[in-house]
């Protein structure tokens, strides 16, 4: 069902192609593609390069389709948040029905091509990923529970196993280990962001953890997840998936995550901030001094995940094999 949306800005011109591209959330898609490529390479199968490219394209298109479905439904709450109100749907440049049609078309296309050109296991996993994000997270969880990011994070965690299945036709334990790492990474990453964008979520009525349980509880939960994530991130070095390079990167990165989470736990990030001096306006991406530990953890978490998956890819370069540094 298409939601009723009151545009934040009346449309002044026809939508540009860039508006439709923005519905696919290209920056989020880039992370999806990167983790999917890692899964495909780590599978170790001799997949045809052309078919490998088709598989990754299908995953990218599927991710874009699910993002468009999300944008179509969330236009009403996006219009209420400073961070999202300039998006194409809430700003009125693209109609929600058009975003919905684009999302459905891209989703069906990506799953169909994946099944016909690659294999039906990877197509089924891709279909489940799209449905979980668009239906379970967007339609059900996001507006109903502060656990929205925890449960819904499964959708963003699945691309490595989709890529692995595309390359090998199987989904072994190591593939699901990569999924688990992203799954446990998601809450500290997004809750850190929500600590310094708490007002936006509160005004839009989205029950993010800091809005429902308070900043102090959220900071402690970020620490708990970081303490779970750090050893989980190292685990691939002991399952045959990662080698010595991965072990070093994951150990150092895990310590960094825990350090920043402890620092955040003892901070006042997310607490009400004193008013700004008269005449001064707060910019969209300004971060008050008290909230900087949350901003720092959010930024480092991106670097941490990128470093983990990069290490897995680097260890599979031929030169690493010559040096005996491959897993």
N, C-alpha and C positions, 0 to 999 in steps of 0.2 A: 504494500500500500504506500502511495506517495504521501509524505507528510505535508501538512500545511505550513508554509513558510512566509513570514513577513520579511522581505528583503531589507537589509540595513541601508542599502543605497539603491535608488531606482536606476534601472539600466539606461544608459545614455547612448549606447551603440550596440551593434550586433556583437556577439561573442567572437573572440579571436581564437585561432587554433591554440594559442598559448593557454587560454582558459580551459580548454578541454584537456590539454596536457597536464595542467595543474591538478585536475581531478584525479589523476593517477598517482599523485604524491611521489614525484620522481626521486626525492631524497630518501624516502623510506624504501622505495623500490630498489635503489642502489644497494642498500644494506641487505635486502632480501636476495638480490642477485649474487652478491658477494658470498654470502653464507651458502647459497645453493651451489655455486661453483666449487666452493671448498668441499662440500659433500660429494659432488660428482668426481672431483679429482682424487679425493681420499678413498673412494670406492675401489680404485685401482684397476678397473676394468678397461679393456681395450675398446672403448666406445669410438665409433667413427666421429671424427671432428665435426662433420656437418650435422650429424644427429645430436652430438653434444650441444652444438650451437642452437639447434631447434629446441632442445629440451630447456635450455636456459632462457630462450626467448619465450617459450610457453609459460615458464615460471614467472618471468617479468610481466608478461601480459596478464596472467592470472592475478598477480599482486596488484597491478593497476586496476583491473576490473573490480576486485574487492574494495579497493580504495574509493573508486567511483560510487559503488553502492553505499559505502559509509558516508561519503559526502552528500549523496542524495537524501539520506535519512536524517543526517545531523545538521542540516542547514539551519534549523530553528535555533539550536543551542550554539552553533558556530556564530550566528549573528549577534549573540550576547557577549561574546568573549573578545577582548582586544586582540588576542593572538591569532584569531581565526576569522574575524568578521569581514576581512577583505578577500576571503576566498570567493571563488566564482559563483557558487550557489547562494550563500547569504547576501552577497553584494548584488545579486540580481542579474549577473551577466550570463549565467547559464540556469535554465529552469531545472528544478529537481527531477521532473519527469525525463528530461534529456539525459541527465547524469545517470538516472536509473537505467535507462535503455542502453547507454554506453557500457555500464557496468555489467549488465546481463549479457550483452553481446560479446564482450571481451572474455568474460568468464567461461561461457559456453565454447567459444572458439579455442581458448587455451587448453581446456580439458580435452576437447575432441581431438585436436591436433596431437596432444601429448599421447593420448591413447592409440591413435592410428599410426603415428610415426615412431613412437618410442616403445612404451609398454603400458599395459592397463593398471599395473600396480602404482606406477608413478602418477598416472592420470587420476586414480582413485584418491591418492594422498593429496594431490593438488586440489581436487574437488572438495575434499574434506577441509583443507586449509581455507579455501575461499568461503565455504559455507560457515565455518566456525567463526571467521572474522565478521562476515556480513550479517549473519543471523544470531549466533550465540552471543558474540561480543556486542555488536552494534545495536541489535534490536532488543536483546534481553538484558545483558549484564550492565552495560555502560551507565544506564540511567537508574539502576535498581540496587546496586550493591557496591560497597567500597572495595570488594574483592574483584572488581571488574578487570583490573590490570593483571591480577594474579592468574585468574582462570582464562581470561581472554588472551593472555600472553602466549598461550599454546599456539595460536595461529601464526604469530611472528617467529615462533621457535621451530616450525616444521620445515622450512625450506631446505636445510641440509639433508634431511632424510628423503625429501622429494628428489633432490639432485642425486643422492646415492642410489635410490631405486631406479632412476632413469639410466644410470651408468651400468648397473649390475643386475637389475631385476629383482633385487633383494633389499631388505631393510634390517641389517644385523644390529647387534647391541651397540657397536661403536657409533653407528649412525644415530641411534637414539640417545647416546651419550652427548653428542653435539646438540641435539634438541634440548636435553636437560640443562646444559650450560646456559643456553639462551633463555630458557624458561625461568631459571633462578636469577638470571641477570636482569630480567625485565622489571620486577618490582622496585629494586633499589634505583634503577635508572629512571623510571617514570615517576616514582614518588619523590625523588630528589627534585625533578622538574616541577612537580605539583606543589612542592613546599614554597617556591617563590612565584607561582602563578595561582596560588590558592584563591585569591579574590575572584579571578576569572571563573573558576569552576563553581564557586559559591553562588555567584550572580546568575550562572547558567543552570543551576540546580543539578549539577553533575556530582554524584556522591563520591568524589575522590577521597582517599584515606585522610588527608589533613582536614578536609571539610567535615567529615563524619566523626572521626576519632580524635582529632586534634593533632597539632604539630608534634608534641612531645611523644605521643604514641607512634606516630609515623616515623620519627627519627629512630626510635628503638627498633621498629620493625625493619627499617633499612639496614640497621646494624646486624640484626639476626639473619637476614637474607644474605648479607655480604659475608658473614661468617660461614654460611653454608656454601656460598658460591666459590670461595677461595679454594678449598680442597677439591671441590667438584671440578674446578677449572684445571687443576693439576692432574686429575685422574687419567686423561688420555695418555699421559706419559707412561702409565703403568699397564695399559691395556693393549699396547702395540700400535696405537693410533698415532701417538706423538713420540718424538725422539728427544735428544738432549737439548736442542734449540728450543723446542716447545716447552720442555721442563723448566728451563731458565726463564723464559718469557712468562709462563703462567705463574711461576712462583713469585717473581718480582711483581707482576701485575696484581696477583691476589693480595699480596702484602699491601700494595698501594690502595686497593679497594677497601681493605679492612681499616687501614690507617685513616683514610678520609671518612669512612663511616663512623669511626670512633670520634673523630673530630666533629662530625656533624651531630652525633648524639649528644655531645656536651655543648652544642651551640644553641642559639635562640632562633634558628632558621624556621620560618613559618609562623612565628609569633607576631601579633599585631605590631606594626611599625609606627613610630611617632609621625605626626603630620609633617609634610615638607614645609620649608619656609614660605612665607607669603610670596606669591608671584612666580613660584617655581613649579613647573609641571614635570611629572615623572614620565620618561620615555617608555616606549613599548617594551624594550628589552633591558631597561635599567634594573640593576639588582642592588638592593640596599645592602649595606655592610654586613648586617646580621645574617642575611640570607646567602652570603657568598660561599660558605661551606657546602650548601646544597648545590649551588651552581658549579662549584669545583668538582663535586662527586659526579654530577650529571655529565660534565665534559669528560672527566677521566674515564667514566664507564664506557663511553663510546670508544675511546682510545684502547681500553682494555680488551673489549670484544674484538676490535679490529686487529689488535696485536696477536691474540690467540689464534684466530683463523689465518692470519698472515703467516704465522710460524708454521702451521700445518702445511700451507702451500709451499713455503720456502724449503721445507725439508724434503719436498718431492721434486725439487729441481735436480737435474743430472749432476751438477757440480757438487751438491750435497752428498749424493751417492758416492762420488769419487773420494770424498773426504771421510766417508764412513759415518756421516751424521744423519742418515735417514733412519726412520723407525724400522 
